Amino acid sequence: MLNINEENQVILSKDDIEWNLNDTEDYKQFLLWVTSPYEEDVIDIELFNIDPTLDEDKKQLAMRYKEFLTTFTERRLEILKQHKEAGTDYKSQLDSIQAFIDSLSGDSSE
């Protein structure tokens, strides 16, 4: 859920995790999660639902964050899908590296 506290700080809550986007450490942790190259890291856009108890001014600020984060998340999914289809996703690249390592191991044992 997306909320704005009394100090006008943007707060995102997911399960038992809370990120204050005005706090440097929280912001870094959120960025690492939201930009993850792993398809398994599912970002549900429901996370960006706005707290219905916000006043109008805070709702407007929250709405700008929601629009940006929702668009970003949808775009991330598109990019991950494109990479997966092209075989250039993170897992495919790791598999390719592992196959190369395995082939080198096979060559050295002959």
N, C-alpha and C positions, 0 to 999 in steps of 0.2 A: 504494500500500500504506500502511496505517495502522500506525504504530509508536510506541512510547514509549521514549525514550532513558533513559540512566542518571540524568538529572536529573528524570525524570518529565515531560518535555516531549513534547507530542504532535507527531509528525512525519508529514506526508503526502507521499508520493512519487508523481509521475506522469511517466513517461518520464524526461527529464533535468531535471525541475523538482522541487524539494523545498521544502516549506513547513513551517516550525517555527511552530506555532500559538501558541506562547508569545512569539514575537518579533513586535513591533508591526508592522514593515514586512512581514514574511512574511504575517502575519495579514491585513493590509490587501490585499495582492496576492491572497491566496486568496479573500477576500470579494468582491473585484471580479470575479474569475473565476467563482466559484460562484453569484453573483447576476446574472450577465450576462443582459440581456434578448434576446440574440441566440440564435435557435434553432440556429444553426450551432455554438455553443459547447456541444458535447455533453459531458455529465458522466457518465461511465461509473461506475456504482455499484461496479464491481470495484475502483475506486480505494480504496474503504473496506474492502477485505478486510484482516483483521488479520494481522500478522506472526505466523506459527505458533510462533516461538521465544520469544514473550513468556511470562513467568511468570504465574501465576494472578492476582495482584494487578493487574499491568499489563494483563492481558487483560480484566479487569472494567472498568477505566477505558476501554480501547480500545473495548470493546463499547458503552459508553454513547455515545461519539463516533460509532461506526459507525451505531447505531440512529438518532441524531438526524440525521446527515448523509444517510443513505439516505432517511429520511422527507422531509427537506427537498428533496432532489434529485427525488424522485418528485412531490412537490407542485409544484415548479418546472415540471416537464414538463407537468403538468395545466394549470397557469395559462397557459403558453405555448400549449398546444393550444387552450384556450378563447379566448384572444385571437386566435389565427390564424383559428379558425372564425368569430368575430364580426367579423373584419376590423379589430380594434383592436390587432393586434400591432405591434411597432416598425417593421417593414418596411412594413406597410400605411399606417401613419401617415406615414412618410417619403414613400411614393409619393403619398399624398394631398396633402402639402405641395408636392411637386414638381409635381403636376398643377395646383395652384393657382398656383404661380409661372409655369408654362408658360402658363396661361390669361391671366395678367396681361401676360406678354410678348406674347401674341397680340393682346390688346386695344390695347396701345400702338403696335403697328405699323400699325394701320388708319388 
